[in-house]
């Protein structure tokens, strides 16, 4: 199920970006 793997990767990237914004905030 490549679709599921891709979705997880996208969610990880979003979470990382959010964490970065919060740290900079």
PQR file of N, CA, C, O and H, with PARSE charges and radii, in Angstrom:
ATOM      1  N   UNK A   1       0.840  -1.215   0.000 -0.4000 1.5000
ATOM      2  CA  UNK A   1       0.000   0.000   0.000 -0.0000 2.0000
ATOM      3  C   UNK A   1       0.879   1.271   0.000  0.5500 1.7000
ATOM      4  O   UNK A   1       1.150   1.852   1.050 -0.5500 1.4000
ATOM      5  N   UNK A   2       1.301   1.671  -1.172 -0.4000 1.5000
ATOM      6  CA  UNK A   2       2.148   2.864  -1.299 -0.0000 2.0000
ATOM      7  C   UNK A   2       1.395   4.130  -0.929  0.5500 1.7000
ATOM      8  O   UNK A   2       1.982   5.101  -0.452 -0.5500 1.4000
ATOM      9  H   UNK A   2       1.080   1.198  -2.025  0.4000 1.0000
ATOM     10  N   UNK A   3       0.092   4.107  -1.156 -0.4000 1.5000
ATOM     11  CA  UNK A   3      -0.710   5.301  -0.848 -0.0000 2.0000
ATOM     12  C   UNK A   3      -0.595   5.660   0.630  0.5500 1.7000
ATOM     13  O   UNK A   3      -0.430   6.822   1.001 -0.5500 1.4000
ATOM     14  H   UNK A   3      -0.384   3.318  -1.544  0.4000 1.0000
ATOM     15  N   UNK A   4      -0.687   4.618   1.465 -0.4000 1.5000
ATOM     16  CA  UNK A   4      -0.653   4.867   2.916 -0.0000 2.0000
ATOM     17  C   UNK A   4       0.732   5.410   3.304  0.5500 1.7000
ATOM     18  O   UNK A   4       0.842   6.322   4.124 -0.5500 1.4000
ATOM     19  H   UNK A   4      -0.821   3.674   1.164  0.4000 1.0000
ATOM     20  N   UNK A   5       1.768   4.846   2.712 -0.4000 1.5000
ATOM     21  CA  UNK A   5       3.139   5.277   3.040 -0.0000 2.0000
ATOM     22  C   UNK A   5       3.303   6.751   2.643  0.5500 1.7000
ATOM     23  O   UNK A   5       3.923   7.531   3.365 -0.5500 1.4000
ATOM     24  H   UNK A   5       1.678   4.105   2.046  0.4000 1.0000
ATOM     25  N   UNK A   6       2.752   7.109   1.516 -0.4000 1.5000
ATOM     26  CA  UNK A   6       2.905   8.494   1.028 -0.0000 2.0000
ATOM     27  C   UNK A   6       2.173   9.442   1.966  0.5500 1.7000
ATOM     28  O   UNK A   6       2.677  10.515   2.298 -0.5500 1.4000
ATOM     29  H   UNK A   6       2.248   6.475   0.930  0.4000 1.0000
ATOM     30  N   UNK A   7       0.984   9.040   2.388 -0.4000 1.5000
ATOM     31  CA  UNK A   7       0.206   9.916   3.285 -0.0000 2.0000
ATOM     32  C   UNK A   7       0.961  10.133   4.595  0.5500 1.7000
ATOM     33  O   UNK A   7       0.995  11.243   5.127 -0.5500 1.4000
ATOM     34  H   UNK A   7       0.574   8.169   2.118  0.4000 1.0000
ATOM     35  N   UNK A   8       1.563   9.067   5.104 -0.4000 1.5000
ATOM     36  CA  UNK A   8       2.295   9.181   6.372 -0.0000 2.0000
ATOM     37  C   UNK A   8       3.472  10.148   6.205  0.5500 1.7000
ATOM     38  O   UNK A   8       3.749  10.961   7.087 -0.5500 1.4000
ATOM     39  H   UNK A   8       1.536   8.166   4.671  0.4000 1.0000
ATOM     40  N   UNK A   9       4.146  10.050   5.087 -0.4000 1.5000
ATOM     41  CA  UNK A   9       5.316  10.907   4.839 -0.0000 2.0000
ATOM     42  C   UNK A   9       4.859  12.371   4.805  0.5500 1.7000
ATOM     43  O   UNK A   9       5.512  13.242   5.379 -0.5500 1.4000
ATOM     44  H   UNK A   9       3.922   9.389   4.370  0.4000 1.0000
ATOM     45  N   UNK A  10       3.765  12.627   4.146 -0.4000 1.5000
ATOM     46  CA  UNK A  10       3.236  14.000   4.049 -0.0000 2.0000
ATOM     47  C   UNK A  10       2.871  14.523   5.432  0.5500 1.7000
ATOM     48  O   UNK A  10       3.108  15.688   5.752 -0.5500 1.4000
ATOM     49  H   UNK A  10       3.235  11.919   3.679  0.4000 1.0000
ATOM     50  N   UNK A  11       2.294  13.650   6.242 -0.4000 1.5000
ATOM     51  CA  UNK A  11       1.848  14.088   7.599 -0.0000 2.0000
ATOM     52  C   UNK A  11       3.111  14.398   8.430  0.5500 1.7000
ATOM     53  O   UNK A  11       3.142  15.351   9.209 -0.5500 1.4000
ATOM     54  H   UNK A  11       2.101  12.704   5.982  0.4000 1.0000
ATOM     55  N   UNK A  12       4.112  13.593   8.246 -0.4000 1.5000
ATOM     56  CA  UNK A  12       5.354  13.818   9.005 -0.0000 2.0000
ATOM     57  C   UNK A  12       5.940  15.194   8.637  0.5500 1.7000
ATOM     58  O   UNK A  12       6.374  15.951   9.505 -0.5500 1.4000
ATOM     59  H   UNK A  12       4.087  12.819   7.614  0.4000 1.0000
ATOM     60  N   UNK A  13       5.940  15.488   7.363 -0.4000 1.5000
ATOM     61  CA  UNK A  13       6.503  16.769   6.904 -0.0000 2.0000
ATOM     62  C   UNK A  13       5.695  17.928   7.490  0.5500 1.7000
ATOM     63  O   UNK A  13       6.255  18.934   7.926 -0.5500 1.4000
ATOM     64  H   UNK A  13       5.587  14.873   6.657  0.4000 1.0000
ATOM     65  N   UNK A  14       4.373  17.770   7.493 -0.4000 1.5000
ATOM     66  CA  UNK A  14       3.519  18.838   8.047 -0.0000 2.0000
ATOM     67  C   UNK A  14       3.809  19.038   9.535  0.5500 1.7000
ATOM     68  O   UNK A  14       3.920  20.166  10.014 -0.5500 1.4000
ATOM     69  H   UNK A  14       3.918  16.953   7.139  0.4000 1.0000
ATOM     70  N   UNK A  15       3.927  17.935  10.246 -0.4000 1.5000
ATOM     71  CA  UNK A  15       4.195  18.011  11.687 -0.0000 2.0000
ATOM     72  C   UNK A  15       5.534  18.690  11.939  0.5500 1.7000
ATOM     73  O   UNK A  15       5.663  19.512  12.846 -0.5500 1.4000
ATOM     74  H   UNK A  15       3.837  17.018   9.857  0.4000 1.0000
ATOM     75  N   UNK A  16       6.522  18.343  11.135 -0.4000 1.5000
ATOM     76  CA  UNK A  16       7.852  18.949  11.316 -0.0000 2.0000
ATOM     77  C   UNK A  16       7.788  20.449  11.054  0.5500 1.7000
ATOM     78  O   UNK A  16       8.381  21.243  11.785 -0.5500 1.4000
ATOM     79  H   UNK A  16       6.418  17.675  10.399  0.4000 1.0000
ATOM     80  N   UNK A  17       7.071  20.823  10.018 -0.4000 1.5000
ATOM     81  CA  UNK A  17       6.961  22.252   9.675 -0.0000 2.0000
ATOM     82  C   UNK A  17       6.257  22.998  10.809  0.5500 1.7000
ATOM     83  O   UNK A  17       6.653  24.103  11.177 -0.5500 1.4000
ATOM     84  H   UNK A  17       6.590  20.179   9.425  0.4000 1.0000
ATOM     85  N   UNK A  18       5.216  22.384  11.353 -0.4000 1.5000
ATOM     86  CA  UNK A  18       4.477  23.025  12.455 -0.0000 2.0000
ATOM     87  C   UNK A  18       5.383  23.192  13.658  0.5500 1.7000
ATOM     88  O   UNK A  18       5.387  24.246  14.295 -0.5500 1.4000
ATOM     89  H   UNK A  18       4.895  21.486  11.054  0.4000 1.0000
ATOM     90  N   UNK A  19       6.148  22.163  13.972 -0.4000 1.5000
ATOM     91  CA  UNK A  19       7.059  22.226  15.128 -0.0000 2.0000
ATOM     92  C   UNK A  19       8.081  23.345  14.894  0.5500 1.7000
ATOM     93  O   UNK A  19       8.418  24.081  15.821 -0.5500 1.4000
ATOM     94  H   UNK A  19       6.145  21.307  13.455  0.4000 1.0000
ATOM     95  N   UNK A  20       8.563  23.470  13.680 -0.4000 1.5000
ATOM     96  CA  UNK A  20       9.563  24.496  13.371 -0.0000 2.0000
ATOM     97  C   UNK A  20       8.955  25.884  13.574  0.5500 1.7000
ATOM     98  O   UNK A  20       9.594  26.775  14.134 -0.5500 1.4000
ATOM     99  H   UNK A  20       8.289  22.872  12.926  0.4000 1.0000
ATOM    100  N   UNK A  21       7.733  26.055  13.120 -0.4000 1.5000
ATOM    101  CA  UNK A  21       7.060  27.347  13.260 -0.0000 2.0000
ATOM    102  C   UNK A  21       6.866  27.677  14.737  0.5500 1.7000
ATOM    103  O   UNK A  21       7.083  28.811  15.164 -0.5500 1.4000
ATOM    104  H   UNK A  21       7.213  25.332  12.666  0.4000 1.0000
ATOM    105  N   UNK A  22       6.458  26.684  15.501 -0.4000 1.5000
ATOM    106  CA  UNK A  22       6.224  26.908  16.936 -0.0000 2.0000
ATOM    107  C   UNK A  22       7.533  27.279  17.625  0.5500 1.7000
ATOM    108  O   UNK A  22       7.555  28.150  18.495 -0.5500 1.4000
ATOM    109  H   UNK A  22       6.282  25.763  15.154  0.4000 1.0000
ATOM    110  N   UNK A  23       8.622  26.622  17.238 -0.4000 1.5000
ATOM    111  CA  UNK A  23       9.921  26.910  17.862 -0.0000 2.0000
ATOM    112  C   UNK A  23      10.361  28.337  17.516  0.5500 1.7000
ATOM    113  O   UNK A  23      10.920  29.047  18.352 -0.5500 1.4000
ATOM    114  H   UNK A  23       8.604  25.914  16.531  0.4000 1.0000
ATOM    115  N   UNK A  24      10.098  28.737  16.274 -0.4000 1.5000
ATOM    116  CA  UNK A  24      10.506  30.087  15.849 -0.0000 2.0000
ATOM    117  C   UNK A  24       9.575  31.134  16.455  0.5500 1.7000
ATOM    118  O   UNK A  24      10.008  32.206  16.878 -0.5500 1.4000
ATOM    119  H   UNK A  24       9.644  28.160  15.595  0.4000 1.0000
ATOM    120  N   UNK A  25       8.265  30.793  16.488 -0.4000 1.5000
ATOM    121  CA  UNK A  25       7.224  31.701  16.969 -0.0000 2.0000
ATOM    122  C   UNK A  25       7.676  32.475  18.179  0.5500 1.7000
ATOM    123  O   UNK A  25       6.918  33.285  18.712 -0.5500 1.4000
ATOM    124  H   UNK A  25       7.913  29.923  16.144  0.4000 1.0000
TER
END
